[in-house]
Amino acid sequence: MQVIPQSIPEVLLLQPKVFGDERGFFVETARQSVLSEAGIPPLLQHNQSRSRCGVLRGLHYQLVQPQGKLVRCSQGSVFDVAVDVRRGSPSFGQWVGAILDDVTHHQLWVPPGFAHGFLVLSAVADFCYLCSDYYHPPSEQGIAWNDPAVAISWPQLPAGGQPQLSAKDLANPFLAQQSVERLPRLG
């Protein structure tokens, strides 16, 4: 597996070897020794979601038990995003994005202290999360997907469609509106 630091070096793109033939494919999606060598902690919780084209989930993070997430798209295609929301970080407010799909099987490591979200580009997408800590609903926070100061370059949806968000995600504030105590600290 190749591990590639992104423009924010703590965010990593993982490119596994895919063994395919006319019968299908085989891919190793996680090996603790490789993850440890890359600085990724043990992963404690595995989640999966299914969404249809145009669904945008995020941008989420949690203050208590902050989760690092090793994410991949096991079916379909998504545009995945990590935004640095750590107070005091030199890359505060910057983002990294990557296409994750069921062809390349690339994965993205989103470290604790980063807001995370994705936009579904295919008809349907199954999205898998391996998390470094447990979900803690009372401390979940979010920032707006369309924050002009963060300026994420989301891909265009087919026929110019608009992203579909949950009511909770539509209410997320811009990063500059988020109170300081609701932002994680660097380190």
Beta strands, then each sheet from edge to edge (+ up, - down):
strand 1: 2-5
strand 2: 12-15
strand 3: 18-21
strand 4: 24-27
strand 5: 45-52
strand 6: 56-62
strand 7: 69-75
strand 8: 77-84
strand 9: 95-101
strand 10: 107-110
strand 11: 114-120
strand 12: 124-131
strand 13: 140-142
sheet 1: 1+ 2- 10+ 7- 12+ 5-
sheet 2: 3+ 4-
sheet 3: 9+ 8- 11+ 6- 13+
end
